[in-house]
Every structure is written in structure tokens, then in C-alpha cells.
Amino acid sequence: MASSRSSLRPILSSSRQSRTICAQCSSTPRPHTLPTNHQRPSPSNNLSNRQFHASASPAINRPLQQVQQQPVPPQINTPPAGYRMNKITRPFVPVATHMRVPFAVNTSVDVLNDMYNKLLGEGGANALTDEIKWQCVTHKSFDHGLQPYNTKLAFYGRRIAYLHTTLSMIHQPVIPTPQPNAIIATEPEISNDPTLKLHVIAKRNPVNRVSYLSVQNHLSSTNLFGIAQASGMVPCLRWKPRNPANLTDSGVIKVAEDTIMAIIGAVALQKGGDAARAIMEERILAAARTVTRLTEERR
């Protein structure tokens, strides 16, 4: 037994020394060495999960607020309210422009003032301001609607024109025509109370002459276009006709009618209702009757 123990001592001592050396080797830092070819990782197949997710979707590693945050829109210098451009330029026109006849729009103030003097009488050019005078003759098709146009003025002027046309028809004197052996029909009274007595409208009362069609006949497009031609309004209109070679088919009659109504509405707004009534009775309705009479004579 003693011999066996003595024979094992060198082995045990050598194993302790080897363990001590291994412990010292593990504690000392190893120099950085590159891996061999068979240990080098493949860049396409052996990527770690962290590197793969970071390269695939970088938004995952960010906080949720940063991911949901929208980019700040660029600051654009917007024009102030009410700003109007002078014109619009288009890079491409799909219609052959060389086939069109150029439409000349009036830009002379003298021509515009002459038209107002002929339409409204002496001093008609001073009835409105320069801005309103140009707005009354401007249709919404001119300059793509960027300039002030006369749509609302025409609506207001048409209501005033219908009102004074109705009053003119009611106040027009009635010429009695004697009819022999005429039977006068009487209506029975509804009540004996004099405060509730309803006066029967006579057959030839001027109120019976008023209707929508009768007012339309006085202010027809033919009559108003004749007034526009007599006053030289057609060359002063600012609009964009569909076919400059044929203004009638392009709607010049309707544009001229709206212009006259817009002028009446503008006069009523700036000069008052009395001035609008005087223009309707002395200028528009009188000229409309003349145009109607000339039209009937031509037939």
C-alpha cells in the first residue's frame, strides 16, 4: 500500500500544476486573433438576430413616439387673403391655338366712359367708381374668374329691374275703348261690413296686365341686346367667348343682358333706389319700348 501511494504522488502533483497553469492561462487576456477560414461567419447566413432586425427594420429599435411622429411639413409662403393673380399661364394647351381668331378685350377707359354716357345719359361715366365700372362689364369667364365679375350685381339688378317694370306697367294709363251694348257684370258683396269689403278688380284694371311673362316680354334678351348694341357695350365686354369668330353662338346676348342688370344693381348700391328707378324708367324701359316697336315694324 505504501508503495502504491508513493507512486501516485508525482501524478497528483503534476495534475495540480497543470490545473494551476490552466487557471493562470484563463485569467490572462488573450491577444486578439482573426478567426480562421472555417470559423469565419458568413455575412449572409450567420447574422445575429439583433443585427438582422436592425438592418431589416430600423424603426423597431426606436421608441414608439419617434415612430409615430410625422415629419414637419415645409413652410410655404402663402399670399394674403383676397390676393388675386393677374393671369394664369398653362404649360400645355390641348386645343390648336393657331386655328383660333384672337379675341381683343377692351382696355381703354375712354371707350368705357363713352359707353356709360350713352347708356345712362350725360354724366353716366361719373355715376360709378372706376373699379365698379370695370366689374360691371366683366364676365366670370374672363381671366379664369380671377378678376371681380358681375354675377352678384346682375342678380341684384335683375330684381330691381323686375320691380320697376311691374310698377311701370301698373301705372301706365288705360285708354278706354267704348263698346256699345256692353254688359257690365257685377259681383255680389262678400260681407256687409265696410271694413271687410273687397274691391273687385275691373276687367281693364292695370293690375291684370302684370304677369311674369309680360315682365319678361319688356325685359327680353332681344330688347336688352338692342340697347347694348345702341350704346356700344359689346366692344367693352370683358369675357372669354367659346368661338371668337361667332359671338352670337358663344352667348354674347346673355353676357350683354347680365351686364345691363349689373349696372342697374351697381347704381342702386352706390347712388340709391331713386337713381336706379330714374335709370329704369328714363333709359332702359324707354329704350326697350323703342326696340320692340322697331322689331314689330320690321316684321
Helices and strands as residue ranges (DSSP letters): H 2-27, H 49-56, H 64-68, G 97-99, H 109-120, G 124-126, H 130-136, G 142-145, H 151-170, G 194-196, G 206-209, H 212-218, H 221-231, G 234-236, H 247-250, H 252-271, H 273-279, I 280-284, H 285-298
